[in-house]
Amino acid sequence: MNKYTISGSPHVHSTENTQKIMYRVLLALVPALLVAIYYFGWYALRLTLVSVAACMLTEWLIQKFLIKGPLTINDGSAALTGLLLAFNVPANLPIWMAIVGSIVAIGVGKMAFGGLGKNPFNPALVGRVFMLVSFPTAMTTWPQAAPIFKAGFFTDAVTGPTPLGLLKEGGAASLDHAQFIDMVLGNRGGAFGEVCAIALLLGAIYLIARKVIDIATPLSILLTVFVFTGIFWLINPATFIAPWYHIVYGGLLLGAFFMATDMVTTPMTLQGKLLFGFGVGVITVVIRLWGAYPEGVSFAILIMNAFTPLINKAFKPKVFGVVKPAKN
């Protein structure tokens, strides 16, 4: 008689772990960081280093003296939160504000719920929205891109509006669409991690190829934004811009590929991911076209994060080995 040893789940083993996944995402963001340093120089590098260090230190202090559990700052999740938070703010943001945002991102957005895997909201976006509400002037004063080889590495930043800010103030006629290529390459104002569409797409392709992220969520977001903004553009092109501008302007690519794909705060099933992406896309369009802020990606992702438990409950994965009873 054969004897079988039955063990508890999981029964599928893999060499993948949290540390490898986090460091791959960090690697995927390197092209965007290099472009940011090229255009914004010292400011971008300084904000990145401060934000990453503050996030890692905050997590270490909370685990060391409050939770008193195993230290996890080496898994890369705190560093990734710091990098994404830096990518979502102006390059000339005061240092102390970046530190406050980092503390909120880790302390409130992550560790208050028990740490990685238990947080319902994306920590970087929690920190970003907190700073946007607390420091609205500093968070909406955007330095214009000025390549360091032309302006000098330590040159003071010149501020100006972002494309979406111009659109909100003056409509479609306020944008110079002849500079579309410059916008794609990153030669524009905005949060320094979101300005270069090419760099972000290179990182996204790497993550998809390494199967770190599923393309379903970002594809659903981008298609939803493209379709709905396209409809309004066809109705009134004098007021609304073409949908491809919405794709590259603002933080849509950064949010779709690097924050809406967070494994902890987004749905598990294919249907759930598509619905999640659709919700993010619709909310983003509503805020961009009619909201008080020119950008809505951060708010859209956080709002849909709150619906993730309900989406997971509505779209449960099939249990292996369970056969539905036949209908009479």
Secondary structure, 3 states (H helix, E strand, C coil): CCCCCCCCCCCCCCCCCHHHHHHHHHHHCHHHHHHHHHHHCHHHHHHHHHHHHHHHHHHHHHHHHHHCCCCCHHHCHHHHHHHHHHHCCCCCCCHHHHHHHHHHHHHCCCHHHCCCCCCCCCHHHHHHHHHHHHCHHHHCCCECCCCHHHHCCCCCCCECCCHHHHHHHHCHHHCCHHHHHHHHHCCCCCCCCCCCHHHHHHHHHHHHHCCCCCCHHHHHHHHHHHHHHHHHHHHCCCCCCCHHHHHHCCCHHHHHHHCCCCCCCCCCCHHHHHHHHHHHHHHHHHHHHHCCCCCCHHHHHHHHHHHHHHHHHHCCCCCCCCCCCCCC
